[in-house]
Amino acid sequence: MISPKPIEAAHICYYGLYALQHRGQESCGIVVNEDGVFSSHKDLGLVNEVFSSQVLSAFPKGTMAVAHTRYGTTGDNSRNNCQPVEVNHQKGHMAIAHNGNLSNAQELRSELELNGAIFHTSSDTEIIAYIVTKERLTAPSIEEALSRAMDIMDGAYSLVLMSPRKLICARDPHGFRPLCYGVTTEGVYVVASESCALEAVGAKFIRDIDPGEILVFTQSGIMSRREHCGKAEKKLCVFEYIYFARPDSVIDGRPVHQARIRAGEILAKTNPVNADYVIGVPDSGLDAALGFSHASGIPYEIGLIKNKYIGRTFIAPGDRADQVNIKLSAVETVVKDHSIVLIDDSIVRGTTSRHIVSLLRNAGAKEIHIRVSAPPFLHPCFYGTDIDSTDNLVACHHSIPEIAEMIGVDSLGYLPVDQLRELAANEGYCSACFDGVYPTKIPSDTRKNRFEQRLSARHDD
């Protein structure tokens, strides 16, 4: 965010991060710019755990700030990998927050290390910071340095960069991850991954950042650089519509709620079933369940109750089985002696689905039919979803009837991969994790913690 006058910038960031907590639960951080002096606080944990009232009150007022909540897909879950990443260099101070994954991160890191760079994290965000810093030594401006960096970075990156006097945001030429901005009535410009965060801080949505665009905010105004626009085909991650984004967000002109309703309607037509009730797995399965109910005529009911104080199991570190047990409970009066259509957003390993089915069976469900508002996961993702190999993808090793038997359901149906275009309103989208068609070169090493693994394999001289 950038304000025409000093304000409680950390508080605005706090509310924005709260609205985006669904995008990451490992760690979070805020950096406030007070007349070129940066103050920061970062730690592991949820937003309300890391930022107490005492921590927030310790921040000075500022005219700019950058904040981040992390969902780690490259690098381990440690304090070193908390963002925003800060860099002090010859041309000044810089803080950067990044969403996505660089698909050529390992090659870039190796090149930088061979030229003397010393990394303190295992996150590819630090790679971006190093490249921008390196280019800034010869570039006339920080935005030009970022533009040069974009010439050599591949993959997904929606990022916000703060220098002493400028706030800069950029989106990779494919537009894998969302990014938008808005403005408050007080003239405070806010950049966020989703429009729901703008509303949380009282900002009116202006527009999405275009794929390849660099937007520069200063106290003098806004400048758009578009030299990277149109260089690549648009490939927004379709999983944003299926799972990642909040249903009240609008991404690239497409309401997420509307996309999920459509997914449910498609499921009802392509995978019909006779049942008493349709129920959704909270939260990202609820909209698709409504769509399935509308299209099928089967009544929609609330059959699973979510503990409001438990986060998302897909993106949360730790044992998913334990998380499911404390996250969800079945409504026995709805489930008992009834045939249920259970709508979920995805099946990755199958462990979560198996535990949910067990909950419903224990509550007396007569039949359980799962319908999934995504196609089967068959390929790893290199652009910001935590699917780093095919080893743990249940659909890679078992047929649909086998998966149904493994998780204990009477039938199982997935969204057809050729119907994904309707979720994205026929716009360009990436569905590589479903169909294996990658928009960029595939990395040679696809493991999540490949940097640590590469380093641990080395031997001291």
GUKEDO-210503 format. One line per field, with one value per residue (C-alpha): residue number from 1; x, z, y; residue in one letter. Coordinates in pm, 1 decimal. Example, Ala and Ser with C-alpha at 12.3 -4.5 7.8 and 13.67 -1.06 7.14 Angstrom:
! residues 2
n = (1_2)
px = (1230.0_1367.0)
pz = (780.0_714.0)
py = (-450.0_-106.0)
res = (a_s)
***
This chain:
! residues 461
n = (1_2_3_4_5_6_7_8_9_10_11_12_13_14_15_16_17_18_19_20_21_22_23_24_25_26_27_28_29_30_31_32_33_34_35_36_37_38_39_40_41_42_43_44_45_46_47_48_49_50_51_52_53_54_55_56_57_58_59_60_61_62_63_64_65_66_67_68_69_70_71_72_73_74_75_76_77_78_79_80_81_82_83_84_85_86_87_88_89_90_91_92_93_94_95_96_97_98_99_100_101_102_103_104_105_106_107_108_109_110_111_112_113_114_115_116_117_118_119_120_121_122_123_124_125_126_127_128_129_130_131_132_133_134_135_136_137_138_139_140_141_142_143_144_145_146_147_148_149_150_151_152_153_154_155_156_157_158_159_160_161_162_163_164_165_166_167_168_169_170_171_172_173_174_175_176_177_178_179_180_181_182_183_184_185_186_187_188_189_190_191_192_193_194_195_196_197_198_199_200_201_202_203_204_205_206_207_208_209_210_211_212_213_214_215_216_217_218_219_220_221_222_223_224_225_226_227_228_229_230_231_232_233_234_235_236_237_238_239_240_241_242_243_244_245_246_247_248_249_250_251_252_253_254_255_256_257_258_259_260_261_262_263_264_265_266_267_268_269_270_271_272_273_274_275_276_277_278_279_280_281_282_283_284_285_286_287_288_289_290_291_292_293_294_295_296_297_298_299_300_301_302_303_304_305_306_307_308_309_310_311_312_313_314_315_316_317_318_319_320_321_322_323_324_325_326_327_328_329_330_331_332_333_334_335_336_337_338_339_340_341_342_343_344_345_346_347_348_349_350_351_352_353_354_355_356_357_358_359_360_361_362_363_364_365_366_367_368_369_370_371_372_373_374_375_376_377_378_379_380_381_382_383_384_385_386_387_388_389_390_391_392_393_394_395_396_397_398_399_400_401_402_403_404_405_406_407_408_409_410_411_412_413_414_415_416_417_418_419_420_421_422_423_424_425_426_427_428_429_430_431_432_433_434_435_436_437_438_439_440_441_442_443_444_445_446_447_448_449_450_451_452_453_454_455_456_457_458_459_460_461)
px = (0.0_104.4_-50.3_-20.1_49.4_181.1_-83.6_-109.1_15.2_73.9_-290.9_-408.4_-171.9_-297.9_-658.5_-551.9_-354.5_-649.1_-863.1_-595.8_-524.8_-681.0_-389.7_-123.2_-97.0_272.8_402.6_340.2_517.7_482.1_742.1_654.3_836.2_871.9_1043.1_1284.4_1343.8_1206.8_1053.8_950.9_811.9_789.6_731.6_578.5_207.3_-128.4_-184.0_-353.0_-77.0_213.9_63.9_-63.2_-185.9_150.9_341.0_118.4_142.2_522.0_519.6_569.3_332.9_441.4_349.6_418.5_409.7_438.7_288.7_272.0_117.3_306.0_199.1_532.4_580.6_956.0_1171.9_1092.7_868.8_1121.8_1160.6_1428.4_1167.6_920.4_835.5_862.8_1230.8_1442.2_1765.6_2013.1_2239.5_2444.0_2140.6_1920.4_1679.0_1420.6_1140.6_968.0_667.6_597.5_322.3_402.3_702.6_987.7_1012.2_1380.1_1465.7_1731.9_1923.0_1907.9_2019.4_2314.4_2425.4_2401.2_2594.2_2871.7_2899.1_2937.1_2580.5_2517.1_2159.1_1999.3_1671.3_1559.8_1275.2_1277.6_1164.3_1520.4_1631.9_1404.2_1544.7_1902.2_1832.9_1657.9_1941.2_2202.6_2024.8_1970.2_2345.6_2342.0_1976.4_1861.4_1561.8_1424.8_1140.3_1390.2_1585.8_1265.9_1189.1_1533.3_1484.3_1160.4_1358.1_1532.7_1270.9_1035.4_724.7_476.6_533.3_285.4_490.4_500.4_832.7_897.1_1192.5_1244.3_1030.1_833.5_584.8_600.9_388.3_432.6_270.0_449.7_372.1_153.7_-42.0_-36.8_-130.6_-384.0_-299.1_-518.9_-530.3_-774.8_-792.5_-956.5_-1150.9_-840.1_-629.2_-444.6_-360.5_-368.6_-232.7_-348.6_-368.4_-748.0_-1020.4_-1158.6_-853.8_-927.8_-1277.2_-1138.6_-936.8_-1202.3_-1047.4_-1253.0_-1139.2_-989.3_-861.0_-645.9_-279.3_-237.0_-5.6_343.4_255.8_471.0_281.3_482.1_324.6_489.7_365.0_349.1_116.9_97.3_294.9_228.7_507.8_387.4_698.4_638.1_265.2_162.7_491.1_322.7_-18.8_-235.3_-230.3_-408.9_-402.4_-748.9_-711.0_-761.7_-1125.4_-1155.4_-983.3_-735.7_-936.7_-1208.7_-1555.4_-1631.1_-1325.4_-1331.3_-1024.5_-960.2_-1325.8_-1460.9_-1641.5_-1501.1_-1841.8_-1987.4_-1707.5_-1765.2_-2140.5_-2072.2_-1838.8_-2118.6_-2363.6_-2120.1_-2069.4_-2444.1_-2471.2_-2158.4_-2169.5_-2537.2_-2646.4_-2965.1_-2947.4_-3145.0_-2918.6_-2624.4_-2370.3_-2042.8_-1709.1_-1646.1_-1542.5_-1436.0_-1683.6_-1993.1_-2045.3_-2005.6_-2252.0_-2507.9_-2447.4_-2488.5_-2813.5_-2954.2_-2873.8_-2979.2_-3282.7_-3145.9_-3196.5_-2891.9_-2825.3_-2557.3_-2416.2_-2070.8_-1989.8_-1650.4_-1472.9_-1433.4_-1098.9_-927.4_-762.7_-737.3_-600.9_-470.5_-223.2_-157.5_163.1_134.5_-80.7_-400.7_-584.6_-558.7_-661.4_-973.6_-1081.5_-1083.2_-1189.3_-1510.5_-1805.5_-2109.8_-2469.7_-2627.8_-2988.1_-2908.1_-2680.0_-2832.9_-3014.2_-2978.9_-2797.0_-2551.7_-2377.1_-2060.4_-1900.2_-1531.2_-1289.3_-1013.7_-862.8_-483.8_-361.7_-701.2_-631.2_-853.3_-1140.3_-1116.2_-1146.8_-1443.2_-1619.0_-1552.1_-1716.1_-2026.7_-2037.9_-2014.9_-2301.3_-2517.5_-2498.8_-2666.8_-2478.6_-2199.6_-2127.1_-1833.9_-1825.6_-1508.9_-1516.8_-1171.6_-1025.4_-786.2_-441.5_-199.9_103.2_319.5_275.3_571.8_376.5_269.9_53.6_201.9_200.8_570.6_574.4_349.4_458.4_167.4_-97.9_-350.8_-494.5_-153.1_-149.7_-514.0_-822.6_-1136.1_-1312.3_-999.6_-991.9_-1362.3_-1293.5_-990.7_-1178.6_-1491.7_-1756.3_-2030.5_-1931.0_-1680.5_-1687.4_-1455.4_-1501.0_-1403.9_-1077.3_-1221.5_-1484.9_-1233.1_-1265.2_-1612.7_-1474.8_-1233.4_-1500.3_-1306.6_-1010.2_-652.9_-574.8_-315.3_-434.2_-95.5_-153.2_-451.3_-343.6_38.4_51.1_309.6_339.2_710.8_1010.9_983.3_1247.0_1508.8_1451.6_1088.3_1118.4_968.6_1282.5_1523.1_1752.2_1802.6_1837.5_2094.7_2287.3_2271.4_2414.4_2734.1_3037.4_3281.2_3627.7)
pz = (0.0_-53.7_112.6_39.2_410.2_706.0_841.2_1052.2_759.3_959.6_1064.2_703.6_612.6_908.2_790.6_435.0_547.0_754.5_441.4_259.0_537.6_323.9_80.1_333.7_695.0_750.5_825.0_767.1_778.6_743.2_644.2_694.4_517.7_729.3_514.8_370.3_698.8_702.6_1013.2_996.7_1188.2_1052.7_1214.0_1174.9_1243.2_1153.4_1118.1_1456.2_1624.6_1474.9_1502.8_1851.3_1941.0_2105.5_1789.5_1568.8_1802.3_1787.8_1413.7_1322.1_1092.5_731.4_376.8_234.0_346.2_208.3_371.8_300.1_422.6_313.3_159.6_101.5_-219.9_-252.0_58.8_406.0_670.0_870.2_995.6_734.3_463.2_607.4_373.0_277.6_193.1_272.1_100.1_176.8_-114.1_-265.8_-427.1_-118.3_75.7_-79.8_48.6_-174.8_-135.1_-393.0_-481.7_-715.1_-811.4_-1051.9_-1275.1_-1348.3_-985.3_-947.7_-1257.9_-1149.9_-797.6_-918.3_-1148.8_-871.5_-627.2_-880.4_-902.5_-526.1_-399.5_-49.9_17.9_360.8_265.2_50.6_-102.7_-464.7_-350.3_-242.8_-594.3_-733.7_-482.4_-582.5_-954.0_-912.4_-688.6_-938.5_-1223.0_-1012.3_-994.9_-1361.2_-1424.1_-1400.7_-1179.8_-967.1_-1212.9_-1497.0_-1286.5_-1231.3_-1602.6_-1680.8_-1417.6_-1584.4_-1901.0_-1728.9_-1480.6_-1590.1_-1417.5_-1181.9_-995.4_-884.0_-664.9_-477.6_-431.4_-207.7_-234.7_-18.0_-254.6_-477.2_-452.2_-754.6_-846.1_-1133.2_-1277.8_-1489.6_-1865.7_-1833.4_-1540.4_-1347.7_-1016.2_-960.4_-869.4_-851.1_-700.9_-565.5_-380.3_-60.1_-23.3_147.5_-163.0_-28.7_-310.9_-218.1_-416.7_-329.5_-460.9_-441.6_-450.4_-116.0_55.6_-101.5_42.8_384.5_404.6_252.5_-92.8_-411.0_-678.6_-982.3_-1199.7_-1226.6_-1309.6_-1663.5_-1731.6_-1791.5_-1655.2_-1413.6_-1218.9_-1038.5_-756.2_-630.0_-450.2_-795.2_-950.1_-1117.7_-1418.6_-1614.4_-1801.2_-2056.1_-2239.5_-2119.9_-2192.7_-2476.4_-2475.4_-2359.7_-2374.4_-2070.1_-1830.9_-1506.9_-1269.9_-1299.3_-946.4_-824.4_-927.6_-789.5_-452.3_-375.6_-401.7_-167.4_-324.9_-288.3_-494.8_-863.0_-1059.9_-1408.7_-1438.5_-1336.0_-997.8_-813.4_-668.4_-1019.4_-1143.9_-860.1_-911.4_-1275.8_-1173.9_-969.6_-1256.8_-1491.7_-1240.4_-1213.7_-1589.6_-1651.5_-1335.1_-1235.6_-932.1_-737.4_-375.3_-96.5_-29.5_-172.8_82.2_33.4_207.8_375.0_251.9_-112.2_-188.8_-79.8_-392.6_-623.3_-405.5_-462.4_-835.8_-829.3_-636.5_-875.4_-1182.6_-1042.0_-839.2_-535.7_-218.9_-76.7_292.9_546.6_637.1_757.9_1011.6_1003.9_1316.4_1241.4_1418.7_1202.5_873.1_540.0_538.1_181.1_248.4_617.8_724.5_940.6_959.3_756.8_933.1_1271.6_1113.9_959.0_1291.3_1464.8_1161.1_1056.5_1218.2_1058.1_1111.7_1202.2_1152.4_786.2_717.2_902.4_681.6_375.9_43.8_19.1_-271.3_-122.5_-325.1_-268.6_-455.7_-512.1_-416.6_-394.3_-178.7_-77.9_296.0_370.9_163.9_339.7_681.6_573.8_438.1_767.8_952.7_737.8_769.4_1147.2_1137.3_964.4_594.0_382.2_61.3_-14.4_-366.9_-405.9_-691.0_-731.3_-880.4_-1035.1_-1266.7_-1121.0_-1024.9_-1254.0_-1279.5_-1048.9_-1040.0_-1082.2_-1048.7_-686.3_-588.9_-344.9_-579.1_-622.9_-767.4_-881.8_-591.9_-365.3_-628.1_-583.7_-936.4_-1087.2_-942.3_-922.0_-1142.2_-1041.6_-921.9_-721.1_-560.4_-477.0_-301.0_-118.9_26.3_94.0_-129.6_-342.9_-648.7_-751.8_-1032.0_-1138.9_-1339.6_-1701.8_-1789.6_-2114.7_-1915.1_-1723.2_-1986.1_-1855.1_-1508.4_-1656.9_-1886.7_-2188.7_-2102.3_-2111.0_-1814.3_-1690.1_-1618.4_-1627.7_-1299.5_-1466.3_-1829.8_-1823.1_-2074.0_-1925.2_-2047.0_-1950.9_-1950.3_-1686.1_-1406.9_-1396.7_-1023.1_-913.0_-539.6_-305.7_-92.0_-379.3_-254.6_86.4_-71.8_-313.9_-35.5_197.2_-76.9_-84.0_115.5_292.9_138.0)
py = (0.0_360.3_664.9_1038.0_1097.8_893.7_656.0_340.1_137.3_-179.9_-189.7_-169.9_-452.7_-654.8_-639.3_-714.8_-1019.7_-1137.2_-1132.8_-1334.3_-1585.2_-1858.9_-1825.7_-1921.9_-2031.2_-2100.5_-1752.3_-1385.0_-1051.3_-675.2_-414.5_-45.0_238.3_551.4_815.9_558.9_374.6_19.9_-142.8_-506.4_-800.3_-1156.7_-1494.6_-1838.6_-1867.8_-1721.3_-1347.2_-1306.1_-1510.6_-1317.9_-969.1_-896.6_-549.4_-483.4_-577.7_-363.4_-63.2_-83.5_-7.5_358.1_540.9_523.2_613.2_266.8_-94.1_-446.7_-755.6_-1126.8_-1449.1_-1758.0_-2085.3_-2254.4_-2449.6_-2396.1_-2414.9_-2538.1_-2386.9_-2185.9_-1829.7_-1769.8_-1813.0_-1563.9_-1279.5_-999.0_-1049.0_-742.1_-644.7_-366.0_-281.4_-0.9_164.6_148.5_-68.4_-301.6_-527.8_-780.3_-1012.7_-1279.3_-1525.5_-1814.4_-2024.6_-1960.6_-2266.3_-2190.6_-2111.1_-2378.3_-2265.3_-1901.0_-1981.9_-2189.3_-1909.7_-1653.2_-1873.1_-1927.2_-1548.7_-1512.0_-1474.4_-1609.6_-1714.8_-1699.0_-1868.8_-2160.5_-1959.9_-1850.9_-1505.3_-1436.8_-1529.6_-1258.8_-1010.2_-1097.1_-1062.0_-727.4_-604.8_-714.6_-538.1_-225.5_-168.6_-68.5_17.8_381.5_292.2_9.9_-50.1_-86.0_-333.7_-533.8_-523.3_-664.3_-932.8_-1035.4_-1108.2_-1399.8_-1526.2_-1804.4_-1928.6_-1770.1_-1446.1_-1186.7_-958.4_-630.9_-452.7_-153.2_82.2_393.3_603.0_367.4_83.7_-145.4_-444.8_-686.7_-995.9_-1252.9_-1253.3_-1564.4_-1417.5_-1745.6_-1584.8_-1305.5_-947.2_-638.4_-291.2_-38.0_292.0_418.4_742.9_886.6_822.2_517.6_275.6_-91.6_-387.8_-739.8_-1093.6_-1087.7_-827.3_-949.5_-795.0_-456.4_-461.2_-558.7_-235.5_-11.5_17.0_25.8_-218.0_-45.1_-329.8_-640.3_-603.7_-735.3_-1030.2_-889.0_-544.9_-345.5_-79.7_189.9_393.3_711.7_1022.1_1184.5_928.0_586.6_466.9_147.7_-30.4_-283.7_-401.2_-758.4_-761.2_-987.5_-1179.0_-1501.0_-1661.9_-1592.8_-1891.0_-1802.9_-2101.7_-2255.7_-2393.9_-2036.4_-2071.4_-2424.4_-2385.4_-2109.3_-1790.1_-1677.1_-1712.9_-1341.0_-1244.8_-1154.9_-1266.4_-1130.8_-1035.6_-1376.4_-1402.7_-1703.6_-1792.5_-1802.0_-2028.8_-2276.7_-2279.8_-2362.6_-2646.7_-2801.1_-2769.4_-2942.2_-3223.3_-3280.6_-3317.9_-3523.8_-3738.4_-3771.4_-3972.4_-4039.8_-3924.9_-3762.2_-3464.1_-3273.3_-3150.1_-2966.2_-2997.1_-2658.2_-2416.2_-2448.3_-2728.7_-2537.0_-2326.7_-2625.1_-2817.3_-2542.1_-2564.8_-2943.0_-2908.7_-2647.4_-2854.7_-3193.3_-3095.3_-3280.3_-3069.7_-2895.0_-2946.4_-2862.0_-3200.7_-3104.8_-2834.7_-2669.3_-2550.8_-2179.4_-2165.2_-2427.0_-2335.7_-2512.6_-2867.4_-2859.9_-2579.4_-2639.0_-2816.3_-3126.4_-3437.5_-3393.2_-3675.2_-3503.7_-3173.4_-3326.8_-3476.1_-3139.0_-2937.9_-3114.2_-3287.9_-3447.1_-3332.2_-3664.7_-3550.2_-3475.2_-3769.3_-4064.6_-4318.7_-4096.0_-4116.4_-3829.0_-3657.8_-3510.8_-3230.9_-3161.8_-2938.1_-3194.8_-3527.4_-3520.2_-3808.9_-3941.9_-3935.2_-3634.8_-3774.5_-4109.3_-3944.8_-3730.5_-4038.3_-4213.7_-3923.9_-3955.7_-4335.9_-4308.6_-4059.8_-4323.3_-4230.6_-4500.1_-4415.0_-4168.3_-4049.9_-3809.7_-3560.9_-3355.7_-3004.0_-3056.5_-3320.2_-3581.3_-3449.3_-3632.6_-3404.2_-3189.1_-2812.2_-2575.6_-2251.3_-2225.0_-2522.9_-2772.6_-3072.6_-3135.8_-3489.0_-3771.0_-3995.6_-3900.2_-3830.3_-4106.7_-4066.1_-4143.4_-4492.1_-4594.5_-4594.1_-4405.3_-4725.5_-4814.2_-4469.1_-4499.1_-4827.4_-4687.3_-4390.9_-4595.1_-4437.2_-4588.9_-4388.6_-4122.8_-3869.1_-3586.3_-3268.2_-3343.9_-3173.5_-3040.4_-2848.0_-2635.0_-2364.8_-2284.8_-2209.3_-1957.2_-1812.7_-1941.2_-1717.5_-1847.5_-2071.0_-2319.9_-2674.3_-2846.6_-3031.3_-3199.4_-3243.2_-3218.4_-2931.7_-2694.6_-2333.8_-2317.2_-2546.6_-2818.8_-2793.9_-3067.8_-3119.3_-3108.0_-3170.7_-2911.2_-2868.6_-2915.5_-2637.5_-2800.7_-3142.4_-3012.7_-2843.7_-3143.7_-3362.0_-3157.4_-3260.1_-3033.7_-3011.9)
res = (m_i_s_p_k_p_i_e_a_a_h_i_c_y_y_g_l_y_a_l_q_h_r_g_q_e_s_c_g_i_v_v_n_e_d_g_v_f_s_s_h_k_d_l_g_l_v_n_e_v_f_s_s_q_v_l_s_a_f_p_k_g_t_m_a_v_a_h_t_r_y_g_t_t_g_d_n_s_r_n_n_c_q_p_v_e_v_n_h_q_k_g_h_m_a_i_a_h_n_g_n_l_s_n_a_q_e_l_r_s_e_l_e_l_n_g_a_i_f_h_t_s_s_d_t_e_i_i_a_y_i_v_t_k_e_r_l_t_a_p_s_i_e_e_a_l_s_r_a_m_d_i_m_d_g_a_y_s_l_v_l_m_s_p_r_k_l_i_c_a_r_d_p_h_g_f_r_p_l_c_y_g_v_t_t_e_g_v_y_v_v_a_s_e_s_c_a_l_e_a_v_g_a_k_f_i_r_d_i_d_p_g_e_i_l_v_f_t_q_s_g_i_m_s_r_r_e_h_c_g_k_a_e_k_k_l_c_v_f_e_y_i_y_f_a_r_p_d_s_v_i_d_g_r_p_v_h_q_a_r_i_r_a_g_e_i_l_a_k_t_n_p_v_n_a_d_y_v_i_g_v_p_d_s_g_l_d_a_a_l_g_f_s_h_a_s_g_i_p_y_e_i_g_l_i_k_n_k_y_i_g_r_t_f_i_a_p_g_d_r_a_d_q_v_n_i_k_l_s_a_v_e_t_v_v_k_d_h_s_i_v_l_i_d_d_s_i_v_r_g_t_t_s_r_h_i_v_s_l_l_r_n_a_g_a_k_e_i_h_i_r_v_s_a_p_p_f_l_h_p_c_f_y_g_t_d_i_d_s_t_d_n_l_v_a_c_h_h_s_i_p_e_i_a_e_m_i_g_v_d_s_l_g_y_l_p_v_d_q_l_r_e_l_a_a_n_e_g_y_c_s_a_c_f_d_g_v_y_p_t_k_i_p_s_d_t_r_k_n_r_f_e_q_r_l_s_a_r_h_d_d)
***
